[in-house]
């Protein structure tokens, strides 16, 4: 059976339950991106090989519609909290069963753009540790 879910409607939040910032209405796209690095295998006298080192890092890449200029903008929140670690939750499709959560390092986003446009910008957050895949409660 082919399964091809659509992204959205869903949600994306950063912060703990008592200080949650909701980015869902400004989010134009998001994806969890793994980056795996594999070292060269190690040859030994017997002719065997030991596997090389393997490292894995994950990022959360998000495209946000600019909202700078409005009181309480998400763009300003990212600038104010840059470099801080905060929990996140990303639900790509709330009609399905799964979500991604964990901790990210907040990064600032570009502000502004071309005249007479409604700019958006991409921001990349480093995920601390492994992301958690779980059921939507």
Number of C-alpha atoms within 10 A of each C-alpha: 3 4 5 6 10 10 14 15 12 16 17 21 18 22 16 12 9 6 8 13 18 16 19 17 11 17 19 16 15 19 14 16 14 12 9 10 12 11 10 12 12 11 12 9 6 6 6 10 12 10 12 13 11 10 10 11 14 18 19 19 16 20 17 23 19 21 18 15 11 10 8 11 15 21 22 18 16 18 15 13 14 14 14 11 18 18 18 23 21 23 23 22 16 15 13 15 12 15 20 17 19 17 20 25 19 24 18 19 22 15 15 15 12 7 7 6 8 11 15 19 17 16 18 20 19 18 24 16 12 12 18 12 13 11 11 12 6
